[in-house]
């Protein structure tokens, strides 16, 4: 921003000098070369002409730079669009893969739970037969027997819970690791996008600085010459104006005296 402000001031200075040159030269018609001298007038006209040429050169350089900048910006925009679309596709694919794996593990949990529930049902039926036979033979099933049967059934319930918990823990850890690796890869790609942006910005700044340097080197000398000529030209115009004003005033006085 600071560089742009400096370039704008420099450009405005050249425009102001051209305006001043045109104004002062309009006050130096050829028929008054007897006063200002042809050399002074022609020098001013030459500076005016040179200022126009420099303005055209500036426009040419700026146009050429604009074409280069546009290409850099278009290439960068295309690159960013491709990379962002690629990141979106990869993110979508990753989330679908995670969801698929979660579904698979949840299905495994349900299948294993059903297997254990079937085992429990089979055991329960076996225990009922054994306990019934004991009641028929002994009048009552031994406490140790019924307690052992109950413990075995409870053990199956515990196994259902522990295996479900273990599988869920595995699912969470696997997803966490997968997300960590994916996020790291995604961050690297996003960093590459930022690097390309910075590179493009640097190239654009370099192109603009090269234009500014060429313009400054060409116009600085002209600005100095135009300034020097305007100091002399303005002074001459002011002196002649005063002399003309004094002459008109003297003429009025002489007419009044008559």
C-alpha positions as CSV (number, residue, x, y, z in Angstrom):
1,X,0.0,0.0,0.0
2,X,2.8,2.4,0.9
3,X,4.5,1.6,-2.4
4,X,1.3,2.2,-4.3
5,X,0.8,5.5,-2.6
6,X,4.4,6.6,-3.6
7,X,3.8,5.6,-7.2
8,X,0.5,7.5,-7.3
9,X,2.2,10.6,-5.9
10,X,4.9,10.3,-8.5
11,X,2.4,9.8,-11.3
12,X,0.3,12.8,-10.1
13,X,3.4,14.9,-10.0
14,X,4.1,14.2,-13.6
15,X,0.5,15.1,-14.5
16,X,0.7,18.3,-12.6
17,X,3.9,19.3,-14.3
18,X,2.4,18.6,-17.7
19,X,-0.6,20.7,-16.8
20,X,1.6,23.5,-15.7
21,X,3.8,23.2,-18.8
22,X,0.7,23.5,-21.0
23,X,-0.6,26.5,-19.0
24,X,2.7,28.4,-19.1
25,X,3.3,27.6,-22.8
26,X,-0.1,28.9,-23.6
27,X,1.1,32.3,-22.2
28,X,4.2,32.2,-24.5
29,X,2.8,32.6,-28.1
30,X,5.3,32.5,-30.9
31,X,4.8,36.2,-31.7
32,X,6.2,37.0,-28.2
33,X,9.5,35.2,-28.8
34,X,11.0,38.7,-28.8
35,X,10.4,38.7,-25.1
36,X,10.6,35.0,-23.9
37,X,12.9,33.9,-26.7
38,X,12.3,31.1,-29.1
39,X,14.8,28.9,-27.2
40,X,12.8,29.1,-24.0
41,X,9.5,28.4,-25.8
42,X,10.9,25.5,-27.8
43,X,12.5,24.0,-24.8
44,X,9.2,24.1,-23.0
45,X,7.4,22.6,-26.0
46,X,10.0,19.9,-26.1
47,X,9.5,19.1,-22.5
48,X,5.7,19.0,-23.1
49,X,6.2,16.6,-26.0
50,X,8.6,14.5,-24.0
51,X,6.1,14.3,-21.1
52,X,3.4,13.0,-23.5
53,X,5.8,10.4,-24.9
54,X,6.7,9.3,-21.3
55,X,3.0,9.0,-20.5
56,X,2.5,6.7,-23.5
57,X,5.5,4.7,-22.5
58,X,4.0,4.4,-19.0
59,X,0.7,3.2,-20.4
60,X,2.5,0.6,-22.6
61,X,4.5,-0.7,-19.7
62,X,1.4,-0.8,-17.4
63,X,-0.6,-2.6,-20.1
64,X,2.1,-5.2,-20.6
65,X,2.4,-5.6,-16.8
66,X,-1.4,-6.0,-16.5
67,X,-1.4,-8.8,-19.1
68,X,1.3,-10.6,-17.1
69,X,-0.5,-10.0,-13.8
70,X,-3.8,-11.2,-15.2
71,X,-2.1,-14.5,-16.4
72,X,-0.6,-15.0,-12.9
73,X,-3.9,-14.4,-11.2
74,X,-5.8,-16.6,-13.7
75,X,-3.3,-19.4,-13.3
76,X,-3.5,-19.1,-9.5
77,X,-7.3,-19.0,-9.6
78,X,-7.4,-22.2,-11.7
79,X,-4.9,-23.9,-9.4
80,X,-6.8,-23.0,-6.3
81,X,-10.1,-24.1,-7.8
82,X,-8.6,-27.5,-8.8
83,X,-7.0,-28.0,-5.4
84,X,-10.1,-27.0,-3.4
85,X,-12.3,-29.3,-5.5
86,X,-9.7,-32.1,-5.0
87,X,-9.8,-31.5,-1.2
88,X,-13.6,-31.6,-1.2
89,X,-13.6,-34.9,-3.1
90,X,-11.0,-36.4,-0.8
91,X,-12.8,-35.2,2.3
92,X,-16.1,-36.6,0.9
93,X,-14.4,-40.0,0.1
94,X,-12.7,-40.0,3.5
95,X,-15.9,-39.4,5.4
96,X,-17.7,-42.1,3.4
97,X,-14.9,-44.5,4.2
98,X,-15.1,-43.7,7.9
99,X,-18.9,-44.1,7.9
100,X,-18.5,-47.4,6.1
101,X,-15.9,-48.7,8.6
102,X,-18.1,-47.5,11.5
103,X,-21.1,-49.4,10.0
104,X,-18.9,-52.5,9.6
105,X,-17.8,-52.4,13.2
106,X,-21.3,-51.7,14.5
107,X,-22.5,-54.7,12.4
108,X,-19.7,-56.9,13.9
109,X,-20.8,-55.8,17.4
110,X,-24.4,-56.7,16.6
111,X,-23.5,-60.0,15.0
112,X,-21.2,-61.0,18.0
113,X,-23.9,-59.9,20.4
114,X,-26.5,-62.1,18.7
115,X,-24.1,-65.0,18.7
116,X,-23.6,-64.7,22.5
117,X,-27.3,-64.2,23.1
118,X,-27.9,-67.5,21.2
119,X,-25.2,-69.2,23.3
120,X,-26.9,-67.8,26.4
121,X,-30.3,-69.1,25.3
122,X,-28.8,-72.6,24.5
123,X,-27.1,-72.6,27.9
124,X,-30.2,-71.4,29.7
125,X,-32.2,-74.3,28.1
126,X,-29.5,-76.8,29.1
127,X,-29.5,-75.5,32.6
128,X,-33.3,-75.7,32.8
129,X,-33.2,-79.3,31.8
130,X,-30.4,-80.1,34.3
131,X,-32.2,-78.2,37.2
132,X,-35.5,-79.9,36.3
133,X,-34.0,-83.3,36.5
134,X,-32.3,-82.4,39.8
135,X,-35.6,-81.3,41.2
136,X,-37.3,-84.5,40.1
137,X,-34.5,-86.7,41.6
138,X,-33.6,-84.6,44.7
139,X,-36.8,-82.6,45.3
140,X,-34.9,-79.4,44.7
141,X,-31.9,-78.2,42.6
142,X,-28.8,-77.8,44.6
143,X,-28.0,-74.1,45.4
144,X,-24.4,-74.6,44.2
145,X,-25.8,-75.8,40.8
146,X,-28.2,-73.0,40.3
147,X,-25.6,-70.4,41.4
148,X,-23.1,-71.9,38.9
149,X,-25.7,-71.7,36.2
150,X,-26.5,-68.1,37.1
151,X,-22.9,-67.2,37.1
152,X,-22.3,-68.7,33.7
153,X,-25.2,-66.8,32.2
154,X,-24.0,-63.6,33.9
155,X,-20.5,-64.2,32.4
156,X,-22.0,-64.3,29.0
157,X,-23.7,-60.9,29.7
158,X,-20.3,-59.6,30.8
159,X,-18.7,-61.0,27.7
160,X,-21.3,-59.2,25.5
161,X,-20.5,-55.9,27.3
162,X,-16.7,-56.3,27.3
163,X,-16.5,-57.3,23.6
164,X,-18.8,-54.5,22.6
165,X,-16.8,-52.0,24.6
166,X,-13.5,-53.3,23.1
167,X,-14.9,-53.1,19.6
168,X,-16.2,-49.6,20.2
169,X,-12.9,-48.5,21.7
170,X,-11.1,-49.9,18.6
171,X,-13.5,-48.1,16.3
172,X,-12.9,-44.8,18.1
173,X,-9.1,-45.2,18.1
174,X,-9.1,-46.2,14.4
175,X,-11.2,-43.2,13.4
176,X,-9.1,-40.9,15.5
177,X,-5.9,-42.1,13.9
178,X,-7.4,-42.0,10.4
179,X,-8.6,-38.4,11.0
180,X,-5.2,-37.4,12.3
181,X,-3.4,-38.7,9.3
182,X,-6.0,-37.2,6.9
183,X,-6.0,-33.8,8.6
184,X,-2.2,-33.7,8.4
185,X,-2.3,-34.5,4.7
186,X,-5.0,-32.0,4.1
187,X,-3.1,-29.3,6.0
188,X,0.0,-30.0,3.8
189,X,-2.1,-29.4,0.7
190,X,-3.6,-26.3,2.1
191,X,-0.1,-25.0,3.0
192,X,0.9,-25.6,-0.6
193,X,-2.0,-23.5,-1.7
194,X,-0.9,-20.7,0.6
195,X,2.6,-21.1,-0.7
196,X,1.4,-20.7,-4.3
197,X,-0.6,-17.6,-3.3
198,X,2.4,-16.0,-1.7
199,X,4.6,-16.9,-4.7
200,X,2.0,-15.4,-7.1
201,X,1.8,-12.3,-4.9
202,X,5.6,-12.0,-4.9
203,X,5.7,-12.3,-8.7
204,X,3.0,-9.7,-9.1
205,X,4.8,-7.3,-6.7
206,X,8.0,-7.8,-8.7
207,X,6.4,-7.1,-12.0
208,X,4.8,-3.9,-10.7
209,X,8.0,-2.8,-9.0
210,X,9.9,-3.4,-12.3
211,X,7.4,-1.1,-14.1
212,X,7.6,1.5,-11.4
213,X,11.4,1.4,-11.6
214,X,11.5,1.8,-15.4
215,X,9.0,4.7,-15.1
216,X,10.9,6.4,-12.3
217,X,14.2,6.1,-14.1
218,X,12.7,7.7,-17.3
219,X,10.5,10.3,-15.7
220,X,12.7,11.5,-12.8
221,X,15.1,13.4,-15.0
222,X,12.2,14.8,-17.0
223,X,10.5,16.0,-13.9
224,X,13.6,17.7,-12.8
225,X,14.0,19.4,-16.2
226,X,10.3,20.4,-16.3
227,X,10.6,21.8,-12.8
228,X,13.6,23.9,-13.7
229,X,12.0,25.2,-16.8
230,X,8.8,26.1,-15.0
231,X,10.6,28.1,-12.4
232,X,12.1,30.2,-15.1
233,X,8.9,30.2,-17.3
234,X,6.6,31.2,-14.5
235,X,9.0,34.0,-13.4
236,X,9.1,35.3,-17.0
237,X,5.3,35.2,-17.3
238,X,4.9,37.0,-14.0
239,X,7.4,39.7,-14.9
240,X,5.8,40.3,-18.3
241,X,2.3,40.4,-16.8
242,X,3.5,43.0,-14.3
243,X,5.2,45.0,-17.1
244,X,2.0,44.8,-19.2
245,X,-0.1,45.8,-16.3
246,X,2.2,48.7,-15.5
247,X,2.2,49.8,-19.1
248,X,-1.6,49.8,-19.3
249,X,-1.8,51.7,-16.0
250,X,0.7,54.3,-17.3
251,X,-1.3,54.6,-20.5
252,X,-4.4,55.3,-18.5
253,X,-2.7,58.0,-16.5
254,X,-1.3,59.7,-19.5
255,X,-4.8,59.7,-21.1
256,X,-6.2,61.1,-17.9
257,X,-3.6,63.9,-17.8
258,X,-4.4,65.0,-21.3
